[in-house]
Structure formats: structure tokens, C-alpha cells
Amino acid sequence: MTSLPNRELGAPRLGLVIDLDTCVGCHACAVACKQWNDGGHMAPLTDTDAYGSGPDGVWFNRIHSFEAGTEKGGCGSRTTNFPRSCLHCEQPACVTVCPTGASYKRAEDGIVLVNEDLCIGCKLCSWACPYGAREFDQDVGVMKKCTLCIDRIHNETLAETERVPACVMVCPTSARHFGDLADPASAVSKLVAERGGYDLMPELGYEPTNKYLPPRPWPTLALDERVTRDSANDDLPLHGLLKWADRILAR
């Protein structure tokens, strides 16, 4: 089995902070991840029947959508989009079960990676990971996973603003943030503290590095109050784009 590295107290823990309040489930992060990594550190990424009836393949980032229940005030259910990828745990079970040392954690930044030359495709790491973050590439017979785009974030030939994971770079709503979560003064750590960011399934003790920011609560204005308020605004003049939108929606 594989041992975890001795990491110094306060050593960098590079990871993601994902805002579930602003994620719109557009899948831009998943597509950008697929595109970058298909030519990057873990390339190639298998695609099977990509445009057929049974598409399949290797994706490091997947987005799930859930109905999150009924909010107060009669708003009805709320859809929450939940991106899922490797959480780069501080105590990763996927590493400690690996019989060859192929799955390992880097001491210098805390990123969990796979050495394809050592991987025998036994899938023990995927069984040990409770987050479903491991992907088995059938074409080459090895496990693959999110690398936090190590070939971007440490690439000094790129502009500093571009040294972030591909998923962060393309997010249209800025729902994804990247940084050092071991540094309490970093922008991502401050964001977690301000918004009550949380670990996914903390009771397991794996100490995931990536954090999620919860959706903000909806306004609790009662439904009848909304109707009264909206009716009071019916006679207000509409201008420009608002007037055009009103005509379209009234059809």
C-alpha cells in the first residue's frame, strides 16, 4: 500500500472553491476540462460513440442537478447545480489503498495524481473514493483523474492570470475559484470563511481540500405580498429593452 507524504504544517493546499449559489450548470467547466486534459498531463482521454446513442468516455469534471426543496414564501423548488471532481483530500483513501504507488499525493502542493506507468488498472482507488472522482480509461487500462491542471498552474510561460485550472478560466459566472486553502489570508480561504464553505462528507475524515459554498437563501416574502407588490408595479412605464421583453413574454 502507498504511504502519504510527510507534509509540513502550513504547506500549500491548492484546491477549488465552488459556489453553488452562482453555478448555472452550463457545463463549460466540464468541456474546458475535457479539452485541456485531452492534450495535457493525462492525455488522451477516451471518447466512445461521442455523437451516437450511447456516448461514453473519461471526464474529470461532471455536473449534477438537483431539486433542492421548497423555499419559504411559496416559491416552489429550487434547482441546485453540483459540479463534482477530485477533492484532493489531505487524507486520501485512494492513495493509501494503491498497491503499486501509482496513486500518490504531492508534498509540495497537496495535489493527488496518478502515475500511469505504475498503474495496473486494479480499480482499488475508485472503490476507495467515496466521491466518485476516479475514471477508468478502458483504452489504456489505467485510472485517471483531475490534476488541477498542473501543466497550467505551474507553467511560467503562461500569463499569471492564466495559471489557473481550465475549469476556473472559463466559468462564465465566476462560480469556481482556485488558490491555497492552507493560507488563511488567501482569497479562497477568506471566501470560505465569509460564506460558510464546507467539506463534502466531512464525517469520513478524508479532509477534502476543495470546498463548496452553499446557495444563499431566497427572499422569504410571502406569495400574497409578492402579488400585491407586482400588481402595484403594473402601471409603471417600461422603456427600451424592458418594453420589448414585456411584449415578447406577453404573447
JOGI-V382748 format. One record per helix or strand of 3 or more residues. SS is the DSSP state (A for helix, B for strand). FROM is the first residue (numbers start at 0). LEN is the number of residues. If there is no record, write none. Layout:
BEGIN
[[SS:FROM:LEN] [SS:FROM:LEN]]
END
This chain:
BEGIN
[[B:13:6] [A:27:10] [B:61:9] [B:76:8] [A:92:4] [B:102:3] [B:111:3] [A:123:5] [B:134:3] [B:141:3] [A:149:4] [A:159:3] [A:165:5] [B:175:5] [A:186:9] [A:201:3] [B:210:3] [A:222:10] [A:239:10]]
END
